[in-house]
Amino acid sequence: MDDDSRLDRWDRRTDLPLGIASLVFLGSYAVHVLEPNLPEAVHAVLLSLTYATWAMFAVDYTVRWRLSREGPGFVRRHWLDTVVLVLPLLRPVRVVRTYEAMQRRHGEPRMGLHARVAAYSALSISLLGFSGALAVYQAERSAPNANIRTFGDSLWWTCSTLSTVGYGDYVPVTTLGRFIAAGLMACGLALLGTVTGSFSSWMLQRFSGSENAGRPPEN
């Protein structure tokens, strides 16, 4: 119980700082990728911010592991945190968790369950798509025979990949680009499945409520 309370206290204290750090990470990385002609000193600062925020994530992961006292079981139980540590571009999605934690601190969330699922999924998809587009653009823009040459091409490819449409007009040719593509497809399926399931549940509740409202009361 004491270990759980210490871990909860740590999470409450670090949610907002790490949420801000996630946005700093994404912002510094985005400028570094999208503005290659900036002075070297500026790129050095941007990379320093990127690595410094990633180090914060690594420290947070280590502290949470120690406080949990779960040993290797922490990696299995918190496998998503482990993936995010290895692939820090997924870290901005933490902003969704930060917003949820802040809502809980101020009482009941203002939106209903299904609305929150839809809103958080949309935010997650947007952040994930932007991060994935940046990573693919960086990996592909200078590769031989690549057809993803602009950030606009990368955004279009990311949208078709996350939606699982896959037009095939733009495809990654590098190993890193294809690895990112596999991750985006998996995340897209998971997030779209969540939205679809939530919408289906909402529709069933609405139709069920309408049917019950039309029935005469039982004696």
BALO-19430 format. One record per residue: x, y, z of N, C-alpha, C in turn. Coordinates in steps of 0.1 Angstrom, whole numbers, plus 5000, padded with zeros to 4 digits. Example, Ala and Ser with C-alpha at 12.3 -4.5 7.8 and 13.67 -1.06 7.14 Angstrom:
513249435078512349555078513249675078512849785071513749895071512950005079
***
This chain:
500849885000500050005000500950125000501950125008502850245009503550264996503950154989504650164976503650224966502450184966501450234957501150384959501050424972500850564975502050644970503250594972504450674968504450684953504050584946504050594931502950684927501850684933500750774930501150924932501850944943502251084946503251124935504151034932505151074921504451104908503451024904502651044892501951184892501351214904500651344905501551464904502751444909503751554909504351574895504451474888505251474875504351484863503051464864502151464853502251594845502151704851502151834844503551864839504651854847505951884841506351804829505951674830506351584819505451604807504151644810503351684798503951804791504351904798505052024792506351974785507051894791508351844785508051764772506951694772506551624759506351724748505651834751505451934740506752004736507652024746508952084743509751994734509651864737510351764729509851764715508551764713507951764700508251894692508152004699508452134693509852144688510852114697512252124693512652024682512051904682512351814672511751854659510551914659509851964647510652074640511052164648511852274642513152224636513852134643515052074639514852004625513751934623513551864611513051954600512152044603511452124593512252244588513252284596514052404593515552364592515952294582517352244582518352354579517952464574518852574571519152674582518652644594518952724605520452714609521052814616522452804620522752674628523952634627524352514635524152524650524352654655524152674669522752654673521852694665520352684668520052534668520552454658520252314658520852244670522052294674522652234686521752254699521152374700520252404711519052314710518452304698517252224696517552074700518652024695518951884699519251874714519851974720520051964734518751964742517752044738516452034744515751894741515951844730515351714727515951604735517251604737517851494745517651524760517551644764517351674778515951634782514951654774513551614777513451464777514151394767514151254767514851194780515851264785516551214797515551234809514651334809513651344819512651224819512351184807511451064805512150934811513450924808514150814813514250814828514450924834514550934848513150904854512150954848510750924853510450774853510850704842510650564840511450484851512650524854513450464863512950474877512450604881511950624894510650544896509750544886508550464887508850324889509850274882510250134883510650104898511450184903511950164917510850174927509950274925508950294935507950174935507750114923506750004922507249884929508549864930509149744936508649614929508349624916507849504909508949434902510149494901511249424894510949414879511449304873511149294858509649294855508849264864507349264862506849404858507549504862507149644858507149664843508149604836508249614822507049554815506649434820505549364814504249434817504049484829502849554833502649694826503849754824503749894818504549884805504149794797504849774784504749894775503549974776503450084767504450194771504650214784505650314789507050274784507350144783508650094778508750124764507750104756507750134741508050284739507250364747507450504746508850554749509450494759510850524763511750494751511550384745512450344733512150434721510850464719510450544708509850674713510750774717510250894724509350984716509250964702508351044695506851014698506650904705505250874709504950954722505951014728505751074741504751184742504651264731503651374732502151324735501951194732500651144735500351154750501451164758501251174772500451294776500351394767499551514770498151474773497651374766496251324768496151274783497151194787497151144801497151264811497951364808498051484817496751554818496051574806494751634807493751554815493751424813492851344821493151354836494351354840494751364854494251494860494451604852494051734857492551744858491751674849490351674850489851604863490551494866490251424878490451504891491551584891491851664902490751764905490051814895489051914896487651854897487551724900486251654902485951574889484651554887484151474876484451544863484951474853485151534839483851594834483951694826482851764821482151684810482851614803482251534792481951394796480951334789480651194792481751104788481550974791482550874788482850864773481750854765481950834751482550954744482151074749482751194743484151204747484551164759485951174763486851074755486250954752487050854744487250914730486250974724486351024711487351144711487251234721488151344721489551304723489751224733491151174736491751094724490951014718491450944706491851034695490951134693491251234682492551304685492751344698493951414701495251324700495051204704496151104703496551084689495551064680495751044666496551164660496051284663496751404658498151414662498451394675499851404680500651294674500151164674500851054668501151074654500151124646500351144632501351254629501351364636502351464634503751414637503851344649505151294652505651194642504751104637505151004627505551064614504851174610505151244598506451304598506851364610508151424612509251314610509051204617510051104617510251044603509151014596509250964583509851064573509551184574510051284565511551294567512051294580513451294583514151174577513551064578514250934573514250924558513150984551512950954537513451064528513551194532513751304523515051294515516051234521517351224514517751084509516750994510517050854506516950844491517850764485517750734471516450664467515850704456514550654451513350674460513450764470512350794478511350884471510050864474509050954468508451044479508851034491508351124502509451224503509251334496510351444496509951564503508751594506508251704513507551664526507351764535506651734547505151714544504651784533503251764529503051624524504051564516503951424512503851334524504651364534504751284546503451284554502851404555501551414562500451334555500451344542499451274534499651124536500851074535501150934537500750894551501050974561500650944575499150924577498351024571496951014572496350884565496950844554496450724547496850604555498050604562498550494569497750474582497550584590496750574602495350534600494750574589493350544586493250404580494450334578494550204572494050194558493950314551493450314537494650264528495850324529496950284522496850294507496750414502496650434487497850384479498950384485500150334478500850444469500350564469501050664461502350714467502450704480503650734487503950614496505250574495505650454504507050484509507350444521508750464526509650354520510850394518511850294512512950264521513150334532514150314541513650214552514650144558514250054569513650124581514150244585513550314595512150364592511950414580510650454575509650344576510050224571509150114572508850064586509850074595509550044609508550144615508750264612507750364617506350344611506350304598505050274592504350154599505050054603504449944610503849984623504650074630504150124643502850204641502850294631501750374629500450294625500650194617499550104613498950034625499849984634499349924646498650024655499150144657498550244665497250284659497250304646495950344639494850244641495150114640494150014642493650014656494550034666494050034680493250154683493650274678492850394681491550394674491550354661490250354653489350254659489850144664489050044670488450094683489150174690488650234702487450324699487650414689486650504685485350434680485650334672484450254666483750184677484450124686483750054697482950144706483550264709482850364717481650414710481750444697480550484690479450384689479850254687478850144686478150134700478950144711478350134724477350254726477750374722476850484723475550464715475650414703474450394695473550294701474150184707473350084713472550134725473250224733472650284744471450374740471750454729470650544725469450474720469650364712468550284707467850214718468650164727468050094739467150184747467650314749466950414756465650444749465650464736464450494728463450384729463850264728462950154729462250144743463050164753462550164767461550274769461850394763460950514765459650494758459550414747458350384740457450274746457950204755457150094761456350154773455050094774454250134785454850084798454650154809455150104822454449974826455249884832454749754837454049774850452849704852452149714864452749614875
***
